[in-house]
């Protein structure tokens, strides 16, 4: 993959992570957050963080090569 696609995918996952945190914060402060929100938002956040770390590591490995 080229450099641009790495940063595009990282940016996409960062935006999804920001939106997930915002969504959960709005539900929590409104008093509407329940177990389903915690599980879904937690899973999405975990997936986003894992992909951000993986893509960053891949980028750094290919940069050194």
N, C-alpha and C positions, 0 to 999 in steps of 0.2 A: 504494500500500500504506500501511497505517497504521503508526504508530510501534511498536505491539506486535508486529506480524508481522516487522518488520526485526530487532528484538532477539531474537525467538524463533528466526529462522533463523540469526542470528549465534551464538546460544547453542548451537544444534544442531551447527553446524560446529566450534565450539570443543570441545564434548564428543567429537565424532568424532576430532578432532585429538589430544586428550588420550588417548583410548583407543588410537589408532594408535601414539603414542609409547610408551605403556605396554606394548602388545603386543610391539612391536619390542624394547624394552628387556628384557623378560622372555625373549624368544627369544635375544637377543644374550648376556645374562649366563648363560643356561643352556647356551650353546654350540651352539644349534640353528639360528641364523640362517644363511640361505644367500642366494644371489642372488635367488631368487624372493621371499623376504621383503623384501629391500631394495627391489626394484622395486615390489612391490605397496604396501608401506608408504610408500615415497617418493612414489608416484603419488597415493595417498590424501591424504598430507600436503600435497602441492602443490595438489591440487584444493581442499582445505579452506582453505588460506591464500589462494588466489585468490578463493574465494567470500566469505571474511571481508572481504578488502580491497574487493571489488566492492560488497558489501552496505553496508559502512561508508561508502564514497564515495557510493552512492546515497542513503543516509540523510542524509548531510551536505548533498548537493545539494538534496534536497527540504525539508530544514529551513530552508535559507536562502531558499527560494522563497516 
